[in-house]
Amino acid sequence: MVFDRFYRTDRSRSRHSGGAGLGLSIAQAIVKQHQGSIHISSVQQVGTEVNILLPAH
């Protein structure tokens, strides 16, 4: 779901400067093209961690 284009969790948490909501969707597409994986874990009021694993060639 967070990898869907234009996904926003909560309007009150959106950046004031805008943003297209494409970042994670683009990241996922690039990672998939390189046969890698991308995972997200989040803890409320602590933070979000994004892990990207790419194979060594």
N, C-alpha and C positions, 0 to 999 in steps of 0.2 A: 504494500500500500504506500509506504513512504517513497518507493521508487517510481510511483505513478507521476506522470508529468503534471505539474501545477498543484501538487498536493500540499496543503497547509494544515497544520494541526489545530491551530487556534488563532483567530484574527488578532487577538490582543497581543500575541507573541510574534506577529509578523514584523519584519524589519521596517522601520519608518521610511527608509530610502527605497522601498519597493522590493523588487526581485521577481524573477519570472517563475520561480518554482521549478526550474529545470535541472538544477545542479546534480541531485542524486540520480535522476533519470539518465543524464549524460554520463555520469561516472559509471553507472551500471552497464550501459551499452559498451563503453570502452573496455571495462574489465571483462565482459563476456567475449568481446572480440579477441581478447588475449588469453582465452580459456582460463580465466581466473575466477575468484569469488569475492563477493563483497557482503559483509554482515554488519548489522547495526545493533547495538545494545544501548539502552537508555535507563537511567535511574532518575526518577523525578527529584528535582531540586539538587541534583548532584551534577549531572551532565550526560552527554551522549558520546559514545565511542563508535567510530566507523573503522572497521578493519578491512583492508584490501589485500588479498593474496594473489600474486602473479607467479606463474611458473618460471623457473630459470631455464633459459634456452642455451 
